[in-house]
Amino acid sequence: MPQLQNTPLQAGSDAPHFELPDADMGSFKLTSEQGKHNVVLYFYPKDDTPGCTMEANEFSDHEEDFAKYDAIVVGISRDDCISHASFRDKHGLSVLLLSDTEARVCKKYGVMYDKEVDGHKKQSILRSTFIIDKQGKLRHALYDVHAHGHAQEILKLVKEMK
């Protein structure tokens, strides 16, 4: 796993609160889901890239399965709302996509790392997923995950929650 800029979060702790804009410029607040839904919060590097598209499609394909367990799926990247809307519409995604252009929430969840590209260091998001229960507690904190088959793995973990 790459060297993260912040200490990784641990299962059992309170999920860091946040509010971010979605693809339609609406506002999503994590606290508004408490008592209503479990939240599958996944961080991904970039809209409309092969791995990120695969992951978003797989999560979207399982939307009804997650709903059976009172879970919603929320994706976060540093792309802006317009990019998210285009990505969602192009691929028919049903997951909620949130824009964290300043990486504030990415840093709270400890998913940022320095990546070397063409001899230059740039900050990137480490593909990571968090399962947050209805009480706002982190049940799972998974860093450096693989896109393919990930939605099914997360669904299995959500099903096992009591």
Residue, then its C-alpha position, 0 to 999 in steps of 0.5 A: m500500500p502506498q504511504l498515506q498522508n494521514t493515519p488510516l481510520q479504524a473500524g469502531s470509530d466514529a465516521p468523520h462528518f462531512e457535507l459535499p455537493d453532488a452531481d446535481m449541485g445538491s448537498f449531501k450531509l453524512t449526518s442526515e443519513q444517521g438512523k435511516h441508512n447504512v452508508v457505503l462510502y467509496f473513494y475513487p481517483k477519477d471519473d470515466t477512467p477504466g477502473c473507476t467506471m467498472e467500480a461505479n457500474e458494479f456498485s450501480d448494478h447492486e443498488e437494489d441489493f444494497a437497498k434491501y439492507d438499508a444501505i446507500v452507496v456514495g462515491i467521492s472523488r476530486d472531480d467537480c460536479i459537472s464531471h460527475a454529472s457527465f460520468r453518471d449520465k454517460h454510464g447510467l450510474s445510480v450511485l450518488l457521486l460527491s465532489d471533493t475538489e479541495a480533498r477536505v473529506c479525502k484527507k479526513y478519511g486518510v485516502m490521499y497519497d503522493k504519486e509520482v507521474d512523469g517525474h512529478k509528485k502529485q496528490s492522488i486518491l487511494r481507492s478505498t471504501f468505508i462502511i458506516d452504520k446507521q449510528g455513524k460508526l465505521r464498521h469497515a475501513l478498507y484501503d487500497v482495494h481493487a475495482h473489479g468485484h469490489a461491490q460484491e465484496i462490500l455487499k457481503l460485508v453489509k449483509e453480515m452487519k447486524 
